Amino acid sequence: MKSISVLGSTGSIGTQTLQIAEEFPEQFRVVSLTAGRNLELLVTQIQRHRPEVVALADSDLLPELEQRLTDVGINGAKAPQLVGGPDGLNTAAAWDSGDLVVTGIVGCAGLLPTLAAIRAGKDLALANKETLIAAGPVVLPELKKSGSRLLPADSEHSAIFQCLQGTPWAENARLSTGVPTPGLRRIQLTASGGAFRDWAAADLEKATVSDATRHPNWSMGRKITVDSASLMNKGLEVIEAHYLFGLDYDHIEIVIHPQSIIHSMIELADSSVLAQLGWPDMKLPILYCLSWPSRLETPWRRLDLTEVGQLSFRAPDPAKYPCMKLAYDAGRAGGTMPAVMNAANEEAVAQFLEERIHFLDIPVVIEAACEQHKADLMAHPQLDDVLTVDQWARQSVREQVKRGARRIPTASLAA
């Protein structure tokens, strides 16, 4: 039986991970949970899974959590150890009895707990792409030092990882080193196209928060759904794929695939292309992380391609998705630039969801932050450097918004 720690248990990845643990009680047990402010759901999770330790990001909420647990009869010896704040999250992430840590905390907030898990020698099911994007130069050496194995829980990177298991060099598909598998020529990341897939670029001037947070295929959190609408999520995944699989940016491509059935593809040296297919459901890549290197039999709905009918593909429009180029440029610049770009995006999306800026302002404020950072870029950052530029980029976006961010002219998008 494998012992699982779940970082961000009340979020989308966390809740689906716990559903899998319930479906396979003979395979997995939950020993550690971390959460934000959704105490009602967290108490239910504690009742069902009886973890050994529970951490809250905000330590001020610990007395309320303790009272809620007492109210449902979980106290004394029955209660988990409760910890809070950054140190508490790190404690839960590195919990001694945990075998595998599922990192589902959204954004750069997941970086420090993820590093704590790595330094404790835990294997990782990485659903928090920002960890590698912001701190790849920091994380990869830590993985090498500790011997932790990094298993991608993102559907696209899981697809690539699964395809690599089918090569003659599967034993060399070492994610933690960022060294490409021999014979791997190209990666193709598939993208649904997001909420605005079928919109004309000129019509994005009318885009609202409600429009941007309605994904046509996937059920995800609000932040990542907006990232999907801007295609920033795919740009972030390009950077993550670079760190995971070791290919340079000229050999990592994005292709729009509206059906979200093919989750990504790899091209090998002989021009063969391998793809992983499945319904758009995050439970499958999460399960593969939990069970790897084994595969568990599931009662889940099988993929019927006759039901799908057709699979279509098209190139993404750079004018409609300016965030895509920003991500490629940040990745190629390297050093601290991806951390700045990621933090600026997180803050810009937060400002958009609060309706303080327009959807079209998102790439504007990100680009301005990246341009401003060029003079201060650090090629070989340490952890403190990453954390410093992360905070700087967020403040840069907030200051732009305060001054009045200017919307991209519709005409320039349509050009």
N, C-alpha and C positions, 0 to 999 in steps of 0.2 A: 504494500500500500504506500502511496506517495503522499507526503505531507505538504500542504499548499498554504502559502501566505498570499493574501490578496490585498494589494495596495489600491485604495479607491474602490472599496467594496460596494458602495451605494451608487456608483456610476454605471454607465452602459456596459463596459467591459467587466466590471466587478460583478454585477448582477448576473450576467450570462455565465461567468465562471462558476458562480455558486449554484446556478441551475445545473451545470454539468456535474458538479460535485454531488448534488442530490440524485442525479440520474445514475451515477456510477459510485454508489457508496462503498463498494468493495474495492474500488481502485484508488479513491482519493479521500483524504480527510483534511479539514480546514483547521489550521492551528493559529492563524494570525490574521487579523483584519485591521485595516485603517480606513477612516472615513472623514468627511467634512462636517456638514451641519445637519444632514438628514438623519436625525436620531431615531425617529419613528421606524424607518426602514432598518436602520442598524440594529435596533433592539430585536426586531423580528429575525434578522440574520443570526444574531447571537443565540436566540432561542433555538433556532434550527440546527446550527452547526457547532455550538459550544466550543468556540476557540479558546486557546490558552491565554492569549493577549489581544487587547483591542486598543488602538491608538486613535486619538482625535487630533486633527490639525490644530484646532483651537483648544488649548488646555482649559480655558475658562468654562467650557461646556462639560467638563468631566463630572462636576457635582450633579448636573441635571441628568447625565447618562446613568450615573450610579443610582440615582433615585428612580429613574424609569426601570432599571433592571430590578431594583428591590420591589417595585410595584408589581412585577410579573413573577416574583419568587426566585429571582436569580441574585443571590447574595451570599456572603460568607465563602465557604469552600466551593460553592457552585459557581461563583462569579469568576470571569476572566480577570487577569491583571489589567488594570486600566492605566494608560500612560497618555501624555499629551504633548503638543508642541513639536518643534522640529526634532528634538532629541527623542521624543516618544515615537515619532514616525520612523526614525532610524532604528530604534530598538525593535519595533515590530517587523521591520524589513529584514533585519539580521537575526530574527528569532531562532534560537538554537535548534529547535526540533523541525524547522521548515526545510524541505528539500528543494522546492521550486517556488520562486516568487513571481507572481503575476503583477506586472506594473501597469495598473490602469488609471493612475492619477493623471489628469489632463494637464498638459502644458509643462513648462520648465519647473513647476513645483515638484514634479516627480524625480528631478535629477538627484538630489541629495539622498533620499531614501534608496534610490536605485544603486547609487554608489556604495551605500552602507551594505546593501545585500551582496554586491560584488565583492567587497572587501571581506565579507564573512564567508566567501566561497560558495554562495548559493547559485544554483542555476536560475536563469531568468526567462520568463515568457514576456517578451517586450511588446507591450501594446502602446507604450508612451514613446512615440517617435521623436519627440522633442529632446529626449535624453541624448541620443546620438547626434541629432542635428546641431544642438547648441554646444555639445561637449564631446564630440567624437574623438578629438585629439587627447582628451583626458580619459575617456571611458575605455578605449581600446587597450592602452597600456595596463590599466587596472585589471581588465579581463585576463590579459596575458599573464599578469603577475599572480592572480588568484586561482586561475584554472577554471573559473566559472564558464559555463556554456550559455551562449546567448541564442535563444530560439525566438524567431519573430512571430508575433501573434497578429500583426496586421495582415489582412487577407492577401494583399499583393505580395508582401515579402514572404509570407508563409507559402504562397504559390511558387515563388522562385525557389525557396528552400526545398519544397517537395519535389520540384522538377530536378534539382541538383542531386537529389538522392537517387535519381534514375540514370545518372552518368557513371561511366567506369571509374570515376575518381571521387565517388561519394564520400570515401573516408577522408578525403582532403578538403571537403567543403566546410572548412573551419570558419565559422562566422566570426569568432572573436578576434581573429587576426586581420580581417579585412583583406586577405590575400585571395585573388580570384581562383576559382576552381580551374584546373587545366582544361583547355578546350572551350571555355566559356567566352563567346565572342560579343554577345549583346544581350541586354535586358530590355524587355518591352513591358512597361507598367500600363495596365489598362485603367481607364477612368470612365465613370458613368457619364461625366459631363455635368453632373450636379443639377441643382434646381433650375438653372438658366440654360440648360442644354439646348432647348428648342427655341430660345429667345433670340431675336436679332440683336446685334451689339447695340444698335441705336436705341432699342427699347429698355436697356438697362438703366437709363435715366429715371425710369418709373419704378425701379425695384424697391421693395419694402422689406423690412425685417421678416414679416410673415412670408413673403415670397421666397426669401433666401433660406429659410429654415424648413422648407418642405422638400425633402429629398425624394426623388422619384422611385428609388430602389431600396435604399438602406434605412434602417432605423438606428439613428446615432444621436449623440448629444448635439446641443445647439451650436457650440463653437466649431466642431468638426464639420457640421452640416454647412455652415457658412464657408468654411475653408474649401469644401467640395464645390460650392457654388462659384467661388473665385478661382478654382483649380489650384489654390495654394496648397491644399492637402497633397496633391500629386507632386508639386514642386518640392515639398518637404520630403515626400517619399523618395524622390530622386536622390536627395542628399543622404537620406538614410540608407538607400540601396548602395550608394558609393561606399559608405563606411562598412556596411555589412558584407558586401560581396566583392569589393575591391576594384570594380571597373571604373574607368574615368568617365567624365560626364558626356563625352562624345559618343559613348557606347551605352548610354541609358536613355531610352526613348519613352515618350508618352503617346498613347493612342486612345482615342475616344471609342468606347465600346458600350453603347447604350443599354444593352441587356444585362450587363454585369454578371455574365455566366463564366467567361474566361477571366480568371483573377490576375493573371500575368503570364508572361512567356519568356523563355530563354532561347537564344539562338546559339548553336554550337559551331565549332570550327568547320564542320563539313556542310554547313548551311541548314542542318536539321533544326526544327523549331519544336520545343516541348512546351506544353501548356497544362495548367491545372484548372479544372472546371468544377463548378458546383453552384447551387443556388446562392443568392446573395444573403448569407447568414453568417454572422461572426462566430457562431458557436463551433463551426467546423475548424477554422484555424486555431481557435483557442484550445479545442480538444486535442488537436495534433500536437500543440506545444505541451499539454499536460501529459499525453501518453507517449510521446516520442522516446525511443525509436519504434515503439509498438504502434499498432493501429487497433482501436477498439471497435467492435461491431456495434452499430447504433440502429435504433428503430426509425431513424429520421427519413423523411421523404427523399426518395431517390431522384436523381436528375434524369428527366426524360426529354431528350433533345427534340423528339417529335412534338412534344408539348410546347417547347420554346419556339419551334418553327424556323427561325432564322437568327443568325448572328451577324451583326454588321459592325463596321469599323470606319473611322475617319480621323484625319489629322486634327488636332486642336487648333483653333484660330488664335494666334498670338495677340491680335487686336482686341478680341473679346476677353481673353484671359491674360492680362498683363502680369499678374502675379507669377505666372509660370516662368517668364524670363527673369524676374527678380530672384527667384529661387535658384535657377541655373547660374546666374551671375554671382550670387552669394556663395554657392558651392564652389565655383571655380576660383573665387577670391580666397576662400579657405580661411584658416586661422579663426579669428573672432567674428568674421563677417556673418557666417550662418547663425551665430547666437544673436547678433544684433537684428538680423532679418526676422528670425523666429519670434523674438521678444516684441519687436515692433508690430508684427502681425497679430500676436496675442492681444496686445493692447488696442490695436486698431479694430479688431473684431469685437472686443468688449465695448468699445466706444460706439460701434455700429449697433450692437444689440441693445444698447441704452438709448439709441436713436439720437446720438449727439453728432454723428457724421453720416453721410450717405454711403451706400454700398460702393459707389465709384470712388469715394475718397480713400478706401482701404489701400490700394496700391500707391496712391499719391503720398500718403504719410510714411508708408514703409520705405519707398524709394528715397524720400528726403532723409530719413534716419540713416539709411545705408550710405548715401552720398556724404553725409556729415561725418560718418565714422571712418571713411577711407584714410584720412590723415593719421588716425590713431590705431589702425588695424595692427593686431599682434599675430604674427605668423605661427607661433608655437605657444599658445596660451596655457596657463595653469588654471586650476579650478577657480581660484579667487578672481582671475582675470575674466573668466566666463561669467561668474556671478555679478561682477562689477558692470560689465558691458550690458548684461541683461537688464539690470536696473536702469542704466543710462538710457537704453533704447526705449523703455517704457515711458520714462520721463520725457524724452524727446517727442514721442507721439502725443502725450498729454499736453505739452506746451504748444504743439502745432494746433491741436484741437481748440485750446484756449484762445489762440490767435485767430482762429477761424480757418480751418482747412478748406481748400478750394477743390471743387469737384472737377473731374476730368471732363473737358468739353465733349459733348456727344459726337460732334463732327470728327474729332480725332480718333474716336473709337471706331467709327464707321469707315474711316479712310482705309 
